[in-house]
Structures are given as structure tokens and as C-alpha cells.
Amino acid sequence: MKLYNYFRSSASFRVRIALALKGLDYEYASVDLVKDGGQQFAAGFKAMNPAALVPVLDDAGTLLTQSLAIIEYLDETRPQPPLLPQDAVGRARVRAIALAIACEIHPLNNLKVLVYLTRTLGVSEEQRNAWYCHWVETGLQTVEAMLASNPLTGACCHGDTPTLADICLVPQIFNAQRFKARLDHVPTVMRIHQHCLTLPAFAKSVPALQPGAE
Ligand SMILES: N[C@@H](CCC(=O)N[C@@H](CS)C(=O)NCC(=O)O)C(=O)O
């Protein structure tokens, strides 16, 4: 398998964690989102993913895009250890937490959105950061509410073993920390984040340890 990804990309980070949890080896192909005006816009890469977004997973010639679709594909084709609960209610809860991050927070703060705000709409860096912090802080407050009072929450988002929800949560926190967003209002989120980082699959997937990391 070959993973086209970028060390700082949180969607890439999700797939790296899933591959590591499943103990799967892969070739690391770096797509620098900043260098050369963004290597995601190169014709060769857009031929693989017309959306010009990382990650892309090449599994024996089959090209897969969208991190959550890739992770569910991996879970179906390499089922151990499972990344979703065995029961339908549990799966719905884990997917709801994952989507609260991947659909409600991340797209608003993606690189192309921030670039559009500054370069096309002309907002200042201060306004751009206010935009970023607003969406991540309110979005994580929702995730905190989903986790804090639910008895199904354990050391991880759902019980004591990592699922798709934790795979989305940890990269989002790294991103929030990079932009200096407030996180003191989400203690359960942060407790789970810290716990996940004690697990080797999460620890080895962090941005700073990837090829090309600055
Ligand atoms: N929903 C997509 C999001 C992918 C995505 O937004 N990737 C970002 C990095 S985290 C990217 O490639 N951004 C390039 C850009 O904004 O130009 C997924 O989960 O794979």
C-alpha cells in the first residue's frame, strides 16, 4: 500500500493512525500542500484525486480517497482489530462523534478555506484566526457534550479501545493546538486525547515524526 499524504494534514493523520492500529505497512508518499504552490494541484496528483486533497491510499492499484471512506475500507478488508463497535447503536454513536469532527469542524478550517478567506476575501490574519478558533472551539464543545455525560465513554471515546471517533479526535486537537485555539473548556476531549497518545499507533503517527516534518 502507498499513502499519499502530508505530515501536517489531519485527514492524512487519521489514515496513518488507522493503518498503525491495524499493523499495516505502507509506503509514505509526501504531497507537500505548501511547496511549489501546493503539490496537491499537480496534474499527476489530481489525476488520482480530482478534489486535490490528501490523503489518497493506493491499495494494489485501487485508489481510495476521503479519509473516513478509506478507514472504513481498511476496516472491512482487514477487520482486526475492529475500528467500529460490534453493535449498530455503538457504530452510530462512534460515527456521529467522528462526523461531528470530520464534517462539522474540519471542512470550515481546511487550508483551501483559510487561503480563500485571506487571498480572495482579504480578511486579516487576525480575522482568519478568529474564524478558525470560533469553529474549532464551538465544534469541540459539541463533541465534549457528546462525550462528557455518556456512560459509553471510557478511556477512549467509546469504551476503552480506540475507534474511528478517536482517530478523528486526536488529529483535530493537534490542529487546534497549532492555531492556539482554547481547549480548557473540553476536559473530556483532552483526557481522551492524552490517553490516545500513550498508545503506540497514535504516538508514531503524529506530524512531527513523519518524513518532511518541519
Ligand atoms: N474530507 C476529506 C478532507 C481532505 C482534506 O481536506 N485534506 C486537506 C488536508 S487535511 C488538504 O488536502 N487540503 C489541501 C487544500 O486545502 O488545498 C478527507 O477526510 O479526506
The ligand as an SDF file (V2000), in Angstrom:
LIG
                    3D

 20 19  0  0  0  0  0  0  0  0999 V2000
  -12.8980   15.1360    3.7460 N   0  0  0  0  0  0  0  0  0  0  0  0
  -11.5710   14.9150    3.2830 C   0  0  0  0  0  0  0  0  0  0  0  0
  -10.7400   16.1180    3.6090 C   0  0  0  0  0  0  0  0  0  0  0  0
   -9.3850   16.0520    2.9850 C   0  0  0  0  0  0  0  0  0  0  0  0
   -8.6750   17.3640    3.1960 C   0  0  0  0  0  0  0  0  0  0  0  0
   -9.3090   18.3850    3.4100 O   0  0  0  0  0  0  0  0  0  0  0  0
   -7.3450   17.3390    3.1480 N   0  0  0  0  0  0  0  0  0  0  0  0
   -6.6050   18.5680    3.3470 C   0  0  0  0  0  0  0  0  0  0  0  0
   -5.5070   18.3710    4.3620 C   0  0  0  0  0  0  0  0  0  0  0  0
   -6.1520   17.9210    5.9570 S   0  0  0  0  0  0  0  0  0  0  0  0
   -5.9940   19.0110    2.0440 C   0  0  0  0  0  0  0  0  0  0  0  0
   -5.5320   18.2160    1.2660 O   0  0  0  0  0  0  0  0  0  0  0  0
   -6.0100   20.3300    1.8010 N   0  0  0  0  0  0  0  0  0  0  0  0
   -5.4490   20.8900    0.6230 C   0  0  0  0  0  0  0  0  0  0  0  0
   -6.0100   22.2420    0.3580 C   0  0  0  0  0  0  0  0  0  0  0  0
   -6.8160   22.7350    1.1490 O   0  0  0  0  0  0  0  0  0  0  0  0
   -5.6080   22.8170   -0.6660 O   0  0  0  0  0  0  0  0  0  0  0  0
  -10.9840   13.6610    3.9420 C   0  0  0  0  0  0  0  0  0  0  0  0
  -11.4170   13.3430    5.0410 O   0  0  0  0  0  0  0  0  0  0  0  0
  -10.1190   13.0030    3.3500 O   0  0  0  0  0  0  0  0  0  0  0  0
  1  2  1  0
  2  3  1  0
  2 18  1  0
  3  4  1  0
  4  5  1  0
  5  6  2  0
  5  7  1  0
  7  8  1  0
  8  9  1  0
  8 11  1  0
  9 10  1  0
 11 12  2  0
 11 13  1  0
 13 14  1  0
 14 15  1  0
 15 16  2  0
 15 17  1  0
 18 19  2  0
 18 20  1  0
M  END
$$$$
